[in-house]
């Protein structure tokens, strides 16, 4: 069976995902299913908010992993999130 391969893309500190959304069209050519997740850096007020945001990314990874392979790509500050997921 051909398993789906999701690539979760975590944008930069300003959550700028417009360029990523344009580029992700090409990822389909390689059999990848890109998923852009806004981290919401501007919404984080304390450590608990940070933990909750990371937990929401983990929940999304767990959900997608039930139906395929999952990879994480973090852009700039999004890379720090990817390392902590």
N, C-alpha and C positions, 0 to 999 in steps of 0.2 A: 504494500500500500504506500502511495506517495504522501508523505506527511507534509503538512503546511509548515512554512518557516516564517514566523513573525519577527519583525525587527522593530523593537520599541525605540523610538528616537526621542531623546530628552533635549529640548532646545536650550539656548543660552540663558544667562541670568535675566535678561529682559523678556524671556519667553518668546522671542522672535522666531516664529515658525513659518512665516510666509515663504521664504526661500526654500526651506525644507519641504514644504508641501508641493512646491513646483518640482523639485528634484526627485521626490519620492515616486513620481510617475515612472521614472526609468528603472526603479528597483524591481518593478513587476516583470521587466524583461528578463531578469535573472531568477525568477521564481520566488521572489521574496514578497512578503506582505508587510509593508511599512505601517506602523501605528505611531502617530505623533501624540505625545502626552505632554500637556502643559503642566509644569511643576507648580507654578503659582508662587514664585519667590516673593512677590510684593505682598502676598497675603500672610506671610509668616511673621508673627509677632514675638514668639518665644520658642523655647526648645520643644515644648509639647506640640506646637503647630508643625515644627519641622519633622518630628517623629510621625505625626499623623499623615503628613504629605508623603513621607517615605513609605509608610504602611499602605497607602492607597496605590502606590506604584507596585509594591510587592503583591498586593491583591490582584492587580491587573496581570502581572506576570503569571501568578498561579492560575488565573482563569484561562489565559491563552495557552499555558502549558498543558492543559487538559486536552487540547485539540491539535497540538503541534509543538515544534521546536521554537524556542524564544531566544533571541539575542538582544542585547542592549547596546545602544550607541548614544553616548552623551556628548553634546557640543559645549565646550568650555565648562561653565558651572554645572551643566547637565551631566558632564563626565564625573564630577564628584558625587552626584546622586547615584549614577550607574554603579559606581564602585561600592556604594553603601547598600545597594539593593540585594 
